[in-house]
């Protein structure tokens, strides 16, 4: 999805509980749109790292079930 709108940026900031100054959503959308469009065009996938708390939860769940990591 290469469509980055100011509304979408504002919604993501609100969900992350980040207060953006007036007009920032538009500037952010304008700044990231070329990169997002290029990534969509080239079908680039970015592997996401598992953060430590999630890793611990997954490891504990596996330990309880007897599964080996």
mmJSON file of the N, C-alpha and C atoms, coordinates in Angstrom:
{"data_MODEL":{"atom_site":{
"group_PDB":["ATOM","ATOM","ATOM","ATOM","ATOM","ATOM","ATOM","ATOM","ATOM","ATOM","ATOM","ATOM","ATOM","ATOM","ATOM","ATOM","ATOM","ATOM","ATOM","ATOM","ATOM","ATOM","ATOM","ATOM","ATOM","ATOM","ATOM","ATOM","ATOM","ATOM","ATOM","ATOM","ATOM","ATOM","ATOM","ATOM","ATOM","ATOM","ATOM","ATOM","ATOM","ATOM","ATOM","ATOM","ATOM","ATOM","ATOM","ATOM","ATOM","ATOM","ATOM","ATOM","ATOM","ATOM","ATOM","ATOM","ATOM","ATOM","ATOM","ATOM","ATOM","ATOM","ATOM","ATOM","ATOM","ATOM","ATOM","ATOM","ATOM","ATOM","ATOM","ATOM","ATOM","ATOM","ATOM","ATOM","ATOM","ATOM","ATOM","ATOM","ATOM","ATOM","ATOM","ATOM","ATOM","ATOM","ATOM","ATOM","ATOM","ATOM","ATOM","ATOM","ATOM","ATOM","ATOM","ATOM","ATOM","ATOM","ATOM","ATOM","ATOM","ATOM","ATOM","ATOM","ATOM","ATOM","ATOM","ATOM","ATOM","ATOM","ATOM","ATOM","ATOM","ATOM","ATOM","ATOM","ATOM","ATOM","ATOM","ATOM","ATOM","ATOM","ATOM","ATOM","ATOM","ATOM","ATOM","ATOM","ATOM","ATOM","ATOM","ATOM","ATOM","ATOM","ATOM","ATOM","ATOM","ATOM","ATOM","ATOM","ATOM","ATOM","ATOM","ATOM","ATOM","ATOM","ATOM","ATOM","ATOM","ATOM","ATOM","ATOM","ATOM","ATOM","ATOM","ATOM","ATOM","ATOM","ATOM","ATOM","ATOM","ATOM","ATOM","ATOM","ATOM","ATOM","ATOM","ATOM","ATOM","ATOM","ATOM","ATOM","ATOM","ATOM","ATOM","ATOM","ATOM","ATOM","ATOM","ATOM","ATOM","ATOM","ATOM","ATOM","ATOM","ATOM","ATOM","ATOM","ATOM","ATOM","ATOM","ATOM","ATOM","ATOM","ATOM","ATOM","ATOM","ATOM","ATOM","ATOM","ATOM","ATOM","ATOM","ATOM","ATOM","ATOM","ATOM"],
"id":[1,2,3,4,5,6,7,8,9,10,11,12,13,14,15,16,17,18,19,20,21,22,23,24,25,26,27,28,29,30,31,32,33,34,35,36,37,38,39,40,41,42,43,44,45,46,47,48,49,50,51,52,53,54,55,56,57,58,59,60,61,62,63,64,65,66,67,68,69,70,71,72,73,74,75,76,77,78,79,80,81,82,83,84,85,86,87,88,89,90,91,92,93,94,95,96,97,98,99,100,101,102,103,104,105,106,107,108,109,110,111,112,113,114,115,116,117,118,119,120,121,122,123,124,125,126,127,128,129,130,131,132,133,134,135,136,137,138,139,140,141,142,143,144,145,146,147,148,149,150,151,152,153,154,155,156,157,158,159,160,161,162,163,164,165,166,167,168,169,170,171,172,173,174,175,176,177,178,179,180,181,182,183,184,185,186,187,188,189,190,191,192,193,194,195,196,197,198,199,200,201,202,203,204,205,206,207],
"type_symbol":["N","C","C","N","C","C","N","C","C","N","C","C","N","C","C","N","C","C","N","C","C","N","C","C","N","C","C","N","C","C","N","C","C","N","C","C","N","C","C","N","C","C","N","C","C","N","C","C","N","C","C","N","C","C","N","C","C","N","C","C","N","C","C","N","C","C","N","C","C","N","C","C","N","C","C","N","C","C","N","C","C","N","C","C","N","C","C","N","C","C","N","C","C","N","C","C","N","C","C","N","C","C","N","C","C","N","C","C","N","C","C","N","C","C","N","C","C","N","C","C","N","C","C","N","C","C","N","C","C","N","C","C","N","C","C","N","C","C","N","C","C","N","C","C","N","C","C","N","C","C","N","C","C","N","C","C","N","C","C","N","C","C","N","C","C","N","C","C","N","C","C","N","C","C","N","C","C","N","C","C","N","C","C","N","C","C","N","C","C","N","C","C","N","C","C","N","C","C","N","C","C","N","C","C","N","C","C"],
"label_atom_id":["N","CA","C","N","CA","C","N","CA","C","N","CA","C","N","CA","C","N","CA","C","N","CA","C","N","CA","C","N","CA","C","N","CA","C","N","CA","C","N","CA","C","N","CA","C","N","CA","C","N","CA","C","N","CA","C","N","CA","C","N","CA","C","N","CA","C","N","CA","C","N","CA","C","N","CA","C","N","CA","C","N","CA","C","N","CA","C","N","CA","C","N","CA","C","N","CA","C","N","CA","C","N","CA","C","N","CA","C","N","CA","C","N","CA","C","N","CA","C","N","CA","C","N","CA","C","N","CA","C","N","CA","C","N","CA","C","N","CA","C","N","CA","C","N","CA","C","N","CA","C","N","CA","C","N","CA","C","N","CA","C","N","CA","C","N","CA","C","N","CA","C","N","CA","C","N","CA","C","N","CA","C","N","CA","C","N","CA","C","N","CA","C","N","CA","C","N","CA","C","N","CA","C","N","CA","C","N","CA","C","N","CA","C","N","CA","C","N","CA","C","N","CA","C","N","CA","C","N","CA","C","N","CA","C","N","CA","C","N","CA","C"],
"label_alt_id":[null,null,null,null,null,null,null,null,null,null,null,null,null,null,null,null,null,null,null,null,null,null,null,null,null,null,null,null,null,null,null,null,null,null,null,null,null,null,null,null,null,null,null,null,null,null,null,null,null,null,null,null,null,null,null,null,null,null,null,null,null,null,null,null,null,null,null,null,null,null,null,null,null,null,null,null,null,null,null,null,null,null,null,null,null,null,null,null,null,null,null,null,null,null,null,null,null,null,null,null,null,null,null,null,null,null,null,null,null,null,null,null,null,null,null,null,null,null,null,null,null,null,null,null,null,null,null,null,null,null,null,null,null,null,null,null,null,null,null,null,null,null,null,null,null,null,null,null,null,null,null,null,null,null,null,null,null,null,null,null,null,null,null,null,null,null,null,null,null,null,null,null,null,null,null,null,null,null,null,null,null,null,null,null,null,null,null,null,null,null,null,null,null,null,null,null,null,null,null,null,null,null,null,null,null,null,null],
"label_comp_id":["UNK","UNK","UNK","UNK","UNK","UNK","UNK","UNK","UNK","UNK","UNK","UNK","UNK","UNK","UNK","UNK","UNK","UNK","UNK","UNK","UNK","UNK","UNK","UNK","UNK","UNK","UNK","UNK","UNK","UNK","UNK","UNK","UNK","UNK","UNK","UNK","UNK","UNK","UNK","UNK","UNK","UNK","UNK","UNK","UNK","UNK","UNK","UNK","UNK","UNK","UNK","UNK","UNK","UNK","UNK","UNK","UNK","UNK","UNK","UNK","UNK","UNK","UNK","UNK","UNK","UNK","UNK","UNK","UNK","UNK","UNK","UNK","UNK","UNK","UNK","UNK","UNK","UNK","UNK","UNK","UNK","UNK","UNK","UNK","UNK","UNK","UNK","UNK","UNK","UNK","UNK","UNK","UNK","UNK","UNK","UNK","UNK","UNK","UNK","UNK","UNK","UNK","UNK","UNK","UNK","UNK","UNK","UNK","UNK","UNK","UNK","UNK","UNK","UNK","UNK","UNK","UNK","UNK","UNK","UNK","UNK","UNK","UNK","UNK","UNK","UNK","UNK","UNK","UNK","UNK","UNK","UNK","UNK","UNK","UNK","UNK","UNK","UNK","UNK","UNK","UNK","UNK","UNK","UNK","UNK","UNK","UNK","UNK","UNK","UNK","UNK","UNK","UNK","UNK","UNK","UNK","UNK","UNK","UNK","UNK","UNK","UNK","UNK","UNK","UNK","UNK","UNK","UNK","UNK","UNK","UNK","UNK","UNK","UNK","UNK","UNK","UNK","UNK","UNK","UNK","UNK","UNK","UNK","UNK","UNK","UNK","UNK","UNK","UNK","UNK","UNK","UNK","UNK","UNK","UNK","UNK","UNK","UNK","UNK","UNK","UNK","UNK","UNK","UNK","UNK","UNK","UNK"],
"label_asym_id":["A","A","A","A","A","A","A","A","A","A","A","A","A","A","A","A","A","A","A","A","A","A","A","A","A","A","A","A","A","A","A","A","A","A","A","A","A","A","A","A","A","A","A","A","A","A","A","A","A","A","A","A","A","A","A","A","A","A","A","A","A","A","A","A","A","A","A","A","A","A","A","A","A","A","A","A","A","A","A","A","A","A","A","A","A","A","A","A","A","A","A","A","A","A","A","A","A","A","A","A","A","A","A","A","A","A","A","A","A","A","A","A","A","A","A","A","A","A","A","A","A","A","A","A","A","A","A","A","A","A","A","A","A","A","A","A","A","A","A","A","A","A","A","A","A","A","A","A","A","A","A","A","A","A","A","A","A","A","A","A","A","A","A","A","A","A","A","A","A","A","A","A","A","A","A","A","A","A","A","A","A","A","A","A","A","A","A","A","A","A","A","A","A","A","A","A","A","A","A","A","A","A","A","A","A","A","A"],
"label_entity_id":["1","1","1","1","1","1","1","1","1","1","1","1","1","1","1","1","1","1","1","1","1","1","1","1","1","1","1","1","1","1","1","1","1","1","1","1","1","1","1","1","1","1","1","1","1","1","1","1","1","1","1","1","1","1","1","1","1","1","1","1","1","1","1","1","1","1","1","1","1","1","1","1","1","1","1","1","1","1","1","1","1","1","1","1","1","1","1","1","1","1","1","1","1","1","1","1","1","1","1","1","1","1","1","1","1","1","1","1","1","1","1","1","1","1","1","1","1","1","1","1","1","1","1","1","1","1","1","1","1","1","1","1","1","1","1","1","1","1","1","1","1","1","1","1","1","1","1","1","1","1","1","1","1","1","1","1","1","1","1","1","1","1","1","1","1","1","1","1","1","1","1","1","1","1","1","1","1","1","1","1","1","1","1","1","1","1","1","1","1","1","1","1","1","1","1","1","1","1","1","1","1","1","1","1","1","1","1"],
"label_seq_id":[1,1,1,2,2,2,3,3,3,4,4,4,5,5,5,6,6,6,7,7,7,8,8,8,9,9,9,10,10,10,11,11,11,12,12,12,13,13,13,14,14,14,15,15,15,16,16,16,17,17,17,18,18,18,19,19,19,20,20,20,21,21,21,22,22,22,23,23,23,24,24,24,25,25,25,26,26,26,27,27,27,28,28,28,29,29,29,30,30,30,31,31,31,32,32,32,33,33,33,34,34,34,35,35,35,36,36,36,37,37,37,38,38,38,39,39,39,40,40,40,41,41,41,42,42,42,43,43,43,44,44,44,45,45,45,46,46,46,47,47,47,48,48,48,49,49,49,50,50,50,51,51,51,52,52,52,53,53,53,54,54,54,55,55,55,56,56,56,57,57,57,58,58,58,59,59,59,60,60,60,61,61,61,62,62,62,63,63,63,64,64,64,65,65,65,66,66,66,67,67,67,68,68,68,69,69,69],
"pdbx_PDB_ins_code":[null,null,null,null,null,null,null,null,null,null,null,null,null,null,null,null,null,null,null,null,null,null,null,null,null,null,null,null,null,null,null,null,null,null,null,null,null,null,null,null,null,null,null,null,null,null,null,null,null,null,null,null,null,null,null,null,null,null,null,null,null,null,null,null,null,null,null,null,null,null,null,null,null,null,null,null,null,null,null,null,null,null,null,null,null,null,null,null,null,null,null,null,null,null,null,null,null,null,null,null,null,null,null,null,null,null,null,null,null,null,null,null,null,null,null,null,null,null,null,null,null,null,null,null,null,null,null,null,null,null,null,null,null,null,null,null,null,null,null,null,null,null,null,null,null,null,null,null,null,null,null,null,null,null,null,null,null,null,null,null,null,null,null,null,null,null,null,null,null,null,null,null,null,null,null,null,null,null,null,null,null,null,null,null,null,null,null,null,null,null,null,null,null,null,null,null,null,null,null,null,null,null,null,null,null,null,null],
"Cartn_x":[0.842,0.0,0.889,0.906,1.783,1.058,-0.138,-0.94,-0.816,0.019,0.207,-0.508,-1.514,-2.264,-2.005,-2.267,-2.12,-3.058,-4.236,-5.197,-4.655,-4.03,-3.46,-2.313,-1.463,-0.36,-0.916,-1.929,-2.533,-3.15,-3.793,-4.42,-3.361,-2.257,-1.195,-0.539,-0.353,0.228,-0.694,-1.98,-2.956,-2.95,-2.886,-2.852,-1.599,-0.499,0.757,0.856,-0.207,-0.273,0.833,1.06,2.054,1.302,1.562,0.933,1.774,1.149,1.846,1.419,2.374,2.01,1.139,0.398,-0.466,0.334,-0.168,0.481,1.536,1.915,2.96,2.517,1.25,0.753,0.959,0.666,0.836,2.3,3.182,4.627,5.183,4.753,5.234,4.764,3.496,2.957,3.711,3.964,4.689,6.123,6.749,8.137,8.284,7.341,7.501,6.875,5.997,5.318,6.275,7.345,8.241,8.903,9.294,9.942,8.944,7.756,6.72,6.342,6.217,5.88,6.974,8.233,9.355,9.374,9.136,9.114,7.977,6.821,5.685,5.973,6.601,6.926,7.922,8.928,9.959,9.608,8.431,7.952,8.971,9.436,10.42,9.715,10.218,9.682,10.762,10.365,11.304,10.996,11.97,11.778,11.743,10.76,10.637,11.248,12.027,12.627,11.578,11.685,10.803,11.437,10.667,11.224,11.303,12.145,12.449,11.248,10.277,9.125,8.317,8.16,7.431,8.212,9.521,10.345,10.194,10.239,10.113,8.765,7.697,6.371,6.311,6.864,6.863,7.696,8.857,9.721,9.033,8.366,7.658,6.496,5.787,4.671,5.194,6.336,6.926,7.402,7.95,8.437,7.275,6.142,4.969,4.41,4.474,3.927,4.919,6.166,7.178,7.851,7.509,8.111,9.509,10.376,11.733,11.78,12.44,12.497,13.272],
"Cartn_y":[-1.173,0.0,1.238,1.954,3.109,4.424,4.353,5.551,6.031,7.031,7.586,8.933,9.028,10.273,10.901,12.192,12.895,12.3,11.885,11.278,9.965,9.192,7.913,8.144,9.117,9.447,9.892,10.749,11.235,10.093,9.155,8.01,7.114,6.877,6.048,6.737,8.047,8.8,8.751,8.896,8.84,7.463,6.415,5.049,4.811,5.453,5.323,6.342,7.121,8.155,9.2,9.579,10.616,11.859,12.966,14.219,14.896,15.153,15.823,17.285,18.182,19.591,19.78,20.851,21.178,21.177,20.506,20.472,19.394,18.737,17.709,16.485,16.115,14.93,15.08,16.266,16.517,16.439,17.038,17.017,15.6,14.827,13.448,12.623,12.749,11.996,12.344,13.624,14.066,13.529,13.461,13.001,11.505,10.714,9.255,8.641,9.369,8.817,8.307,9.027,8.49,7.168,7.055,5.823,4.664,4.92,3.88,3.448,4.394,4.067,3.228,3.588,2.819,1.398,1.273,-0.059,-0.897,-0.288,-1.014,-1.427,-0.541,-0.818,-1.968,-1.971,-2.998,-4.241,-4.23,-5.349,-5.724,-4.699,-4.892,-5.325,-6.355,-6.805,-6.604,-6.077,-5.845,-6.841,-7.638,-8.576,-7.803,-8.085,-7.396,-8.25,-7.621,-8.304,-8.488,-9.568,-9.779,-9.088,-8.194,-7.468,-8.394,-8.093,-9.006,-9.526,-8.673,-9.126,-10.171,-9.97,-10.941,-12.245,-12.161,-13.359,-14.166,-13.49,-14.175,-14.875,-14.206,-14.805,-16.047,-15.951,-17.086,-18.234,-17.919,-18.949,-19.65,-18.899,-19.498,-20.369,-19.905,-20.689,-22.014,-21.971,-23.192,-24.115,-23.547,-24.35,-25.061,-24.386,-24.986,-26.131,-25.993,-27.034,-28.151,-27.967,-28.984,-28.89,-27.881,-27.698,-27.119,-27.491,-26.951,-25.725,-24.631,-23.419,-23.607],
"Cartn_z":[0.0,0.0,0.0,-1.081,-1.217,-0.954,-0.433,-0.229,1.214,1.446,2.786,2.824,3.669,3.79,5.153,5.245,6.52,7.559,7.135,8.058,8.625,7.773,8.216,9.197,8.913,9.817,11.163,11.138,12.378,13.169,12.477,13.141,13.799,13.098,13.671,14.862,14.771,15.882,17.093,16.847,17.945,18.592,17.782,18.316,19.155,18.781,19.516,20.654,20.827,21.87,21.722,20.475,20.172,19.71,20.361,19.981,18.907,17.775,16.677,16.621,16.399,16.227,14.979,14.951,13.82,12.516,11.511,10.205,10.038,11.122,11.039,10.259,10.376,9.657,8.155,7.654,6.22,5.811,6.614,6.304,6.366,7.354,7.481,6.295,5.948,4.805,3.527,3.325,2.127,2.121,3.292,3.38,3.157,3.648,3.56,2.309,1.629,0.457,-0.625,-1.001,-2.034,-1.63,-0.381,0.08,0.093,0.592,0.64,-0.773,-1.674,-3.066,-3.714,-3.463,-4.021,-3.462,-2.163,-1.548,-2.12,-2.339,-2.911,-4.35,-5.102,-6.504,-6.62,-5.765,-5.825,-5.016,-4.382,-3.576,-2.494,-1.778,-0.719,0.555,1.185,2.465,3.515,4.646,5.736,6.851,7.201,8.3,9.609,10.421,11.693,12.794,13.627,14.762,15.851,16.592,17.737,18.928,19.554,20.681,21.899,22.873,23.979,24.766,25.054,25.84,25.071,23.771,22.957,22.859,22.696,22.638,23.922,25.058,26.345,26.436,26.022,26.065,25.172,23.966,23.043,23.61,24.167,24.734,25.905,26.758,27.895,27.435,26.429,25.894,25.348,24.641,24.113,25.221,26.296,27.419,28.115,28.253,28.893,28.062,26.738,25.862,25.603,26.047,25.847,24.487,23.705,22.381,22.531,21.623,21.621,20.717,21.144,20.317,19.047],
"occupancy":[1.0,1.0,1.0,1.0,1.0,1.0,1.0,1.0,1.0,1.0,1.0,1.0,1.0,1.0,1.0,1.0,1.0,1.0,1.0,1.0,1.0,1.0,1.0,1.0,1.0,1.0,1.0,1.0,1.0,1.0,1.0,1.0,1.0,1.0,1.0,1.0,1.0,1.0,1.0,1.0,1.0,1.0,1.0,1.0,1.0,1.0,1.0,1.0,1.0,1.0,1.0,1.0,1.0,1.0,1.0,1.0,1.0,1.0,1.0,1.0,1.0,1.0,1.0,1.0,1.0,1.0,1.0,1.0,1.0,1.0,1.0,1.0,1.0,1.0,1.0,1.0,1.0,1.0,1.0,1.0,1.0,1.0,1.0,1.0,1.0,1.0,1.0,1.0,1.0,1.0,1.0,1.0,1.0,1.0,1.0,1.0,1.0,1.0,1.0,1.0,1.0,1.0,1.0,1.0,1.0,1.0,1.0,1.0,1.0,1.0,1.0,1.0,1.0,1.0,1.0,1.0,1.0,1.0,1.0,1.0,1.0,1.0,1.0,1.0,1.0,1.0,1.0,1.0,1.0,1.0,1.0,1.0,1.0,1.0,1.0,1.0,1.0,1.0,1.0,1.0,1.0,1.0,1.0,1.0,1.0,1.0,1.0,1.0,1.0,1.0,1.0,1.0,1.0,1.0,1.0,1.0,1.0,1.0,1.0,1.0,1.0,1.0,1.0,1.0,1.0,1.0,1.0,1.0,1.0,1.0,1.0,1.0,1.0,1.0,1.0,1.0,1.0,1.0,1.0,1.0,1.0,1.0,1.0,1.0,1.0,1.0,1.0,1.0,1.0,1.0,1.0,1.0,1.0,1.0,1.0,1.0,1.0,1.0,1.0,1.0,1.0,1.0,1.0,1.0,1.0,1.0,1.0],
"B_iso_or_equiv":[0.0,0.0,0.0,0.0,0.0,0.0,0.0,0.0,0.0,0.0,0.0,0.0,0.0,0.0,0.0,0.0,0.0,0.0,0.0,0.0,0.0,0.0,0.0,0.0,0.0,0.0,0.0,0.0,0.0,0.0,0.0,0.0,0.0,0.0,0.0,0.0,0.0,0.0,0.0,0.0,0.0,0.0,0.0,0.0,0.0,0.0,0.0,0.0,0.0,0.0,0.0,0.0,0.0,0.0,0.0,0.0,0.0,0.0,0.0,0.0,0.0,0.0,0.0,0.0,0.0,0.0,0.0,0.0,0.0,0.0,0.0,0.0,0.0,0.0,0.0,0.0,0.0,0.0,0.0,0.0,0.0,0.0,0.0,0.0,0.0,0.0,0.0,0.0,0.0,0.0,0.0,0.0,0.0,0.0,0.0,0.0,0.0,0.0,0.0,0.0,0.0,0.0,0.0,0.0,0.0,0.0,0.0,0.0,0.0,0.0,0.0,0.0,0.0,0.0,0.0,0.0,0.0,0.0,0.0,0.0,0.0,0.0,0.0,0.0,0.0,0.0,0.0,0.0,0.0,0.0,0.0,0.0,0.0,0.0,0.0,0.0,0.0,0.0,0.0,0.0,0.0,0.0,0.0,0.0,0.0,0.0,0.0,0.0,0.0,0.0,0.0,0.0,0.0,0.0,0.0,0.0,0.0,0.0,0.0,0.0,0.0,0.0,0.0,0.0,0.0,0.0,0.0,0.0,0.0,0.0,0.0,0.0,0.0,0.0,0.0,0.0,0.0,0.0,0.0,0.0,0.0,0.0,0.0,0.0,0.0,0.0,0.0,0.0,0.0,0.0,0.0,0.0,0.0,0.0,0.0,0.0,0.0,0.0,0.0,0.0,0.0,0.0,0.0,0.0,0.0,0.0,0.0],
"pdbx_formal_charge":[null,null,null,null,null,null,null,null,null,null,null,null,null,null,null,null,null,null,null,null,null,null,null,null,null,null,null,null,null,null,null,null,null,null,null,null,null,null,null,null,null,null,null,null,null,null,null,null,null,null,null,null,null,null,null,null,null,null,null,null,null,null,null,null,null,null,null,null,null,null,null,null,null,null,null,null,null,null,null,null,null,null,null,null,null,null,null,null,null,null,null,null,null,null,null,null,null,null,null,null,null,null,null,null,null,null,null,null,null,null,null,null,null,null,null,null,null,null,null,null,null,null,null,null,null,null,null,null,null,null,null,null,null,null,null,null,null,null,null,null,null,null,null,null,null,null,null,null,null,null,null,null,null,null,null,null,null,null,null,null,null,null,null,null,null,null,null,null,null,null,null,null,null,null,null,null,null,null,null,null,null,null,null,null,null,null,null,null,null,null,null,null,null,null,null,null,null,null,null,null,null,null,null,null,null,null,null],
"auth_seq_id":[1,1,1,2,2,2,3,3,3,4,4,4,5,5,5,6,6,6,7,7,7,8,8,8,9,9,9,10,10,10,11,11,11,12,12,12,13,13,13,14,14,14,15,15,15,16,16,16,17,17,17,18,18,18,19,19,19,20,20,20,21,21,21,22,22,22,23,23,23,24,24,24,25,25,25,26,26,26,27,27,27,28,28,28,29,29,29,30,30,30,31,31,31,32,32,32,33,33,33,34,34,34,35,35,35,36,36,36,37,37,37,38,38,38,39,39,39,40,40,40,41,41,41,42,42,42,43,43,43,44,44,44,45,45,45,46,46,46,47,47,47,48,48,48,49,49,49,50,50,50,51,51,51,52,52,52,53,53,53,54,54,54,55,55,55,56,56,56,57,57,57,58,58,58,59,59,59,60,60,60,61,61,61,62,62,62,63,63,63,64,64,64,65,65,65,66,66,66,67,67,67,68,68,68,69,69,69],
"auth_comp_id":["UNK","UNK","UNK","UNK","UNK","UNK","UNK","UNK","UNK","UNK","UNK","UNK","UNK","UNK","UNK","UNK","UNK","UNK","UNK","UNK","UNK","UNK","UNK","UNK","UNK","UNK","UNK","UNK","UNK","UNK","UNK","UNK","UNK","UNK","UNK","UNK","UNK","UNK","UNK","UNK","UNK","UNK","UNK","UNK","UNK","UNK","UNK","UNK","UNK","UNK","UNK","UNK","UNK","UNK","UNK","UNK","UNK","UNK","UNK","UNK","UNK","UNK","UNK","UNK","UNK","UNK","UNK","UNK","UNK","UNK","UNK","UNK","UNK","UNK","UNK","UNK","UNK","UNK","UNK","UNK","UNK","UNK","UNK","UNK","UNK","UNK","UNK","UNK","UNK","UNK","UNK","UNK","UNK","UNK","UNK","UNK","UNK","UNK","UNK","UNK","UNK","UNK","UNK","UNK","UNK","UNK","UNK","UNK","UNK","UNK","UNK","UNK","UNK","UNK","UNK","UNK","UNK","UNK","UNK","UNK","UNK","UNK","UNK","UNK","UNK","UNK","UNK","UNK","UNK","UNK","UNK","UNK","UNK","UNK","UNK","UNK","UNK","UNK","UNK","UNK","UNK","UNK","UNK","UNK","UNK","UNK","UNK","UNK","UNK","UNK","UNK","UNK","UNK","UNK","UNK","UNK","UNK","UNK","UNK","UNK","UNK","UNK","UNK","UNK","UNK","UNK","UNK","UNK","UNK","UNK","UNK","UNK","UNK","UNK","UNK","UNK","UNK","UNK","UNK","UNK","UNK","UNK","UNK","UNK","UNK","UNK","UNK","UNK","UNK","UNK","UNK","UNK","UNK","UNK","UNK","UNK","UNK","UNK","UNK","UNK","UNK","UNK","UNK","UNK","UNK","UNK","UNK"],
"auth_asym_id":["A","A","A","A","A","A","A","A","A","A","A","A","A","A","A","A","A","A","A","A","A","A","A","A","A","A","A","A","A","A","A","A","A","A","A","A","A","A","A","A","A","A","A","A","A","A","A","A","A","A","A","A","A","A","A","A","A","A","A","A","A","A","A","A","A","A","A","A","A","A","A","A","A","A","A","A","A","A","A","A","A","A","A","A","A","A","A","A","A","A","A","A","A","A","A","A","A","A","A","A","A","A","A","A","A","A","A","A","A","A","A","A","A","A","A","A","A","A","A","A","A","A","A","A","A","A","A","A","A","A","A","A","A","A","A","A","A","A","A","A","A","A","A","A","A","A","A","A","A","A","A","A","A","A","A","A","A","A","A","A","A","A","A","A","A","A","A","A","A","A","A","A","A","A","A","A","A","A","A","A","A","A","A","A","A","A","A","A","A","A","A","A","A","A","A","A","A","A","A","A","A","A","A","A","A","A","A"],
"auth_atom_id":["N","CA","C","N","CA","C","N","CA","C","N","CA","C","N","CA","C","N","CA","C","N","CA","C","N","CA","C","N","CA","C","N","CA","C","N","CA","C","N","CA","C","N","CA","C","N","CA","C","N","CA","C","N","CA","C","N","CA","C","N","CA","C","N","CA","C","N","CA","C","N","CA","C","N","CA","C","N","CA","C","N","CA","C","N","CA","C","N","CA","C","N","CA","C","N","CA","C","N","CA","C","N","CA","C","N","CA","C","N","CA","C","N","CA","C","N","CA","C","N","CA","C","N","CA","C","N","CA","C","N","CA","C","N","CA","C","N","CA","C","N","CA","C","N","CA","C","N","CA","C","N","CA","C","N","CA","C","N","CA","C","N","CA","C","N","CA","C","N","CA","C","N","CA","C","N","CA","C","N","CA","C","N","CA","C","N","CA","C","N","CA","C","N","CA","C","N","CA","C","N","CA","C","N","CA","C","N","CA","C","N","CA","C","N","CA","C","N","CA","C","N","CA","C","N","CA","C","N","CA","C","N","CA","C","N","CA","C","N","CA","C"],
"pdbx_PDB_model_num":[1,1,1,1,1,1,1,1,1,1,1,1,1,1,1,1,1,1,1,1,1,1,1,1,1,1,1,1,1,1,1,1,1,1,1,1,1,1,1,1,1,1,1,1,1,1,1,1,1,1,1,1,1,1,1,1,1,1,1,1,1,1,1,1,1,1,1,1,1,1,1,1,1,1,1,1,1,1,1,1,1,1,1,1,1,1,1,1,1,1,1,1,1,1,1,1,1,1,1,1,1,1,1,1,1,1,1,1,1,1,1,1,1,1,1,1,1,1,1,1,1,1,1,1,1,1,1,1,1,1,1,1,1,1,1,1,1,1,1,1,1,1,1,1,1,1,1,1,1,1,1,1,1,1,1,1,1,1,1,1,1,1,1,1,1,1,1,1,1,1,1,1,1,1,1,1,1,1,1,1,1,1,1,1,1,1,1,1,1,1,1,1,1,1,1,1,1,1,1,1,1,1,1,1,1,1,1]
}}}
